[in-house]
Amino acid sequence: MLINVFDTAIDSDNLGDQIIMDSVWDVLRDIAPDAQLHSTPSHRRASLAELRVGRRADVSVVGGTNILKSHMLIRGNWKITPLDYVAWRNVVLLGVGWQQYGGATDLATRLFFKSVLSRTHLQSVRDMHTLSMLAPHVPNAIYTACPTMWELDAARCARVPATKARDAVFAVTYYRPAPEADRRLLEILKRHYDRVFFWPQQAEDVAYAREIGLDGMIPINEDVSAFNAVLDTEDVDFVGARLHGGIRALQRGRRTLVIPVDNRAIEMGRSTKLPVLSRDEPEAIERWVTEPAPTELTLPWDAIARWKGQFGSQALRAAE
């Protein structure tokens, strides 16, 4: 069995995509341990050689991120061309989201969905907004939350501290600048934590932080392993404007508050009860920091099991 994986971390400048793909690979190795896995990029156009290898796959899986939108051919996170309409078949979505809120899907996008997405496999989306946008065109779509959260069951959440840590990890999003709000948030963290670490999920976050005068922080190298090391060895909470930086902190057992900058964290917060507060709510953020805040996520376990089950041993044998 050959599974082609649209790898959203290849050629991505956002380490959040690597965090997502870590979970995607874990899921695929768990549900199809004997399958051969092949990577195809999504952040750049696939070469003819990559297309040839990918087309030999029994199924292609799209690995998370906000890769869908109402106008797929225009500045999308999935770099597709008309060739992709005929190149790909049996594509299966795994915990994908919708880029921005947008409007109705255009004809080219509807044709793309009809041409490449499998009609026999369940298509997994990560929030209810994405489901509402996709389901009219893809009736086999189901809401499963993001695969980065699938390991965060009640037992794991119960091990996340409910009370404030000694130190904090802070993050910003350079392409959604809010200098006054970001400075105010950092001051809250400095007031209540002994030390504040800075997680740059994209290189431009460092320049933005410097430009608006965010100082007095301990920088973390722009590397997921360096981020993991801080989460594993320091007593920290995560408070910042990076959705999957926050989810990685939860995966490592750290108390987390995500500050949303667009629809992604807002919608995932609504769907899963992921702790989310606007950076325009400084009083609420300060209360979260100082008062007990247990992590109690709500995930669609039955839907997750259904999506995984379609790749069981009998299903895989039938596809071969």
C-alpha positions in Angstrom: 0.0 0.0 0.0 1.4 3.4 -1.1 0.1 6.5 0.6 1.1 9.8 -0.9 1.1 12.6 1.7 0.8 16.2 0.8 3.4 17.5 3.3 2.5 21.0 4.3 5.9 21.5 6.1 8.0 21.2 2.9 9.2 24.6 1.9 7.1 26.3 4.6 8.5 29.2 6.5 6.1 28.6 9.4 7.2 26.1 12.0 3.5 25.5 12.8 3.3 23.4 9.7 6.1 21.2 11.1 4.1 20.8 14.3 1.1 19.8 12.3 3.0 17.3 10.2 4.5 15.7 13.3 1.0 14.7 14.3 0.0 13.8 10.7 2.9 11.3 10.4 2.1 9.9 13.8 -1.5 9.3 12.8 -0.6 7.7 9.5 2.0 5.4 11.0 -0.5 4.3 13.6 -3.4 3.5 11.3 -1.3 2.1 8.4 1.9 0.7 9.9 2.8 -1.4 6.9 2.1 1.3 4.3 4.8 3.0 2.3 4.6 6.8 2.8 5.7 9.3 0.1 5.8 13.1 0.5 4.6 15.6 -2.0 4.9 19.4 -1.4 1.8 21.6 -1.0 3.5 24.9 -0.5 5.1 24.8 -3.9 4.0 23.3 -7.2 4.8 19.7 -7.5 7.3 18.8 -10.1 6.5 16.3 -12.9 8.6 13.7 -11.2 6.8 14.3 -7.9 3.4 14.1 -9.7 4.4 10.7 -11.3 5.4 9.2 -8.0 2.3 10.6 -6.2 -0.1 9.4 -8.9 1.0 5.8 -8.2 -0.3 6.0 -4.7 -3.4 4.1 -3.7 -4.6 7.2 -1.8 -3.2 10.7 -1.1 -3.6 12.4 2.3 -3.6 16.2 2.8 -1.8 16.9 6.1 -3.7 19.5 8.0 -3.2 23.3 8.1 -5.7 25.9 6.7 -5.2 24.7 3.2 -8.7 25.2 1.8 -10.3 28.5 0.7 -13.1 29.9 -1.4 -10.8 30.6 -4.3 -8.3 27.8 -4.4 -6.4 29.1 -7.4 -5.7 32.6 -6.0 -2.9 33.0 -3.4 -3.7 29.7 -1.7 -1.7 27.7 0.7 -2.0 24.7 -1.6 -0.1 25.7 -4.8 -2.2 24.1 -7.5 -2.4 24.5 -11.2 -4.9 23.2 -13.8 -2.6 20.2 -14.1 -3.5 19.2 -10.6 -7.2 18.8 -11.6 -6.3 15.8 -13.7 -3.2 14.6 -11.9 -4.8 13.7 -8.5 -7.5 11.3 -7.6 -8.5 9.7 -4.3 -7.3 12.6 -2.2 -8.3 12.4 1.5 -8.3 15.4 3.9 -6.8 15.0 7.4 -7.8 17.8 9.8 -7.7 20.7 7.3 -9.0 24.2 7.9 -10.4 27.1 5.8 -8.2 30.1 5.1 -10.0 33.2 6.4 -13.8 33.5 6.3 -14.2 34.5 2.7 -17.4 34.1 0.7 -19.0 31.5 -1.5 -16.7 29.1 -3.3 -16.0 29.9 -6.9 -16.5 27.5 -9.9 -12.9 26.6 -10.2 -12.7 25.6 -6.5 -15.9 23.5 -6.7 -14.5 21.7 -9.7 -11.2 21.1 -7.9 -13.1 19.5 -5.0 -15.1 17.4 -7.3 -12.1 16.3 -9.4 -9.6 15.4 -6.7 -11.3 14.6 -3.4 -12.2 11.0 -2.8 -16.0 10.4 -2.7 -15.6 7.1 -0.9 -13.4 8.2 2.0 -14.4 10.4 4.8 -12.9 13.9 4.5 -11.6 15.3 7.9 -11.8 19.0 8.7 -10.6 20.6 11.9 -13.5 23.0 12.8 -17.2 23.6 12.3 -16.7 26.6 10.0 -14.6 24.6 7.6 -17.3 21.9 7.7 -20.0 24.4 6.9 -18.0 25.7 3.9 -17.0 22.2 2.5 -20.0 20.0 3.2 -22.3 21.6 0.5 -19.8 20.4 -2.1 -18.3 17.4 -0.3 -21.1 15.6 1.6 -18.6 13.0 3.0 -16.8 15.7 5.0 -16.8 15.2 8.8 -15.6 17.3 11.7 -12.7 15.7 13.6 -10.8 18.6 15.1 -7.1 19.0 14.2 -4.8 15.9 14.4 -2.5 17.8 16.6 -5.2 17.5 19.3 -6.0 13.9 18.9 -3.6 12.9 21.7 -5.2 15.4 24.1 -7.7 13.1 25.7 -9.2 13.7 29.2 -6.3 12.0 30.9 -3.7 14.1 29.1 -5.6 17.3 29.8 -5.9 16.4 33.5 -2.1 16.4 33.7 -1.8 20.0 32.5 -1.4 22.3 35.5 -4.4 24.5 36.3 -2.4 27.1 38.1 0.3 29.6 36.9 3.8 28.4 36.1 6.9 30.2 37.2 7.8 31.4 33.7 6.0 32.1 30.4 6.5 31.6 26.7 5.3 34.5 24.6 4.7 34.6 20.8 3.5 37.1 18.2 2.4 36.9 14.6 4.3 39.4 12.5 1.7 39.5 9.6 -1.1 40.5 12.0 0.6 43.4 13.8 -1.0 45.0 16.8 1.9 46.8 18.5 0.0 48.4 21.4 -1.9 45.2 22.2 1.3 43.1 21.9 3.3 45.4 24.2 0.4 45.4 26.7 0.3 41.6 26.7 4.1 41.3 27.3 3.8 43.7 30.2 1.1 41.5 31.8 3.4 38.5 31.4 6.4 40.4 32.9 4.3 41.5 35.8 3.2 38.0 36.7 6.1 35.7 35.6 9.7 35.5 36.7 11.0 35.1 33.1 9.4 35.4 29.7 10.7 33.3 26.8 10.1 34.3 23.2 9.0 31.7 20.6 9.5 32.9 16.9 7.4 30.5 14.9 8.4 32.5 11.8 11.7 34.3 11.3 9.9 37.6 10.7 8.4 37.4 14.2 11.9 38.4 15.6 12.1 41.5 13.4 8.5 42.5 14.3 9.2 42.1 18.0 12.3 44.2 17.8 10.6 46.9 15.7 7.8 47.5 18.2 10.1 47.4 21.2 9.4 44.0 22.8 12.4 43.4 25.0 13.5 41.7 28.2 12.7 38.2 26.8 14.8 35.1 26.5 14.9 34.1 22.8 14.2 30.5 21.8 16.0 29.4 18.6 13.7 29.2 15.6 13.6 25.4 15.7 10.9 23.1 16.9 13.4 20.9 18.9 14.6 24.0 20.8 11.0 24.9 21.5 10.4 21.3 22.8 13.4 21.6 25.0 12.1 24.7 26.7 8.6 23.1 27.2 10.2 19.9 28.6 12.7 21.4 31.0 11.3 24.8 32.1 8.3 25.5 34.3 6.3 27.6 31.7 2.8 28.6 30.6 2.3 29.4 26.9 0.5 32.7 26.2 0.8 33.9 22.6 -0.5 34.5 19.1 0.6 31.2 17.6 -2.1 28.5 17.4 0.1 25.5 16.9 2.8 26.8 19.2 0.1 26.7 21.8 -1.0 23.3 20.9 2.6 22.0 21.0 2.8 23.4 24.5 -0.4 21.4 25.4 1.1 18.3 23.9 4.1 18.7 26.2 1.8 19.2 29.2 2.0 23.0 29.5 -0.9 25.3 30.4 -1.8 27.3 27.3 -3.7 30.4 26.3 -3.8 31.1 22.5 -4.3 34.7 21.4 -6.1 34.6 18.0 -5.1 36.8 15.1 -7.5 35.3 12.5 -10.3 32.7 12.1 -8.1 29.6 12.8 -7.8 29.8 16.6 -11.2 31.4 17.0 -13.0 28.5 15.2 -10.9 25.8 16.8 -11.6 27.4 20.2 -15.3 27.4 19.5 -15.2 23.8 18.4 -12.9 22.3 21.0 -12.9 24.7 23.9 -9.2 25.3 23.3 -8.3 28.2 25.7 -8.5 31.4 23.5 -8.8 35.0 24.4 -8.6 38.2 22.3 -5.6 40.4 22.7 -8.2 43.2 23.1 -9.2 41.6 26.4 -6.3 42.3 28.7 -8.3 42.0 31.9 -9.5 38.5 30.9 -6.0 37.5 29.9 -4.7 38.7 33.3 -7.4 36.7 35.1 -6.5 33.6 33.1 -2.8 34.1 34.2 -3.6 34.6 37.9 -6.6 32.3 38.5 -6.8 28.5 38.1 -7.7 27.5 34.6 -8.0 23.8 34.0 -7.7 22.4 30.4 -10.9 20.8 29.4 -11.1 20.1 25.7 -14.1 18.7 23.8 -13.1 16.5 20.9 -15.3 14.5 18.5 -13.9 11.1 19.4 -16.5 9.1 17.5 -15.7 11.0 14.3 -12.0 10.6 14.8 -12.4 6.9 15.2 -14.6 6.7 12.0 -11.9 8.6 10.0 -9.1 6.3 11.3 -11.2 3.2 10.8 -11.5 3.7 7.1 -7.8 2.9 6.9 -8.1 -0.4 8.9 -6.5 -3.6 7.6 -9.6 -4.7 5.7 -10.0 -1.3 4.1 -6.4 -1.2 3.1 -6.5 -4.7 1.6 -9.6 -3.7 -0.4 -7.8 -0.7 -1.8 -4.8 -2.7 -3.0 
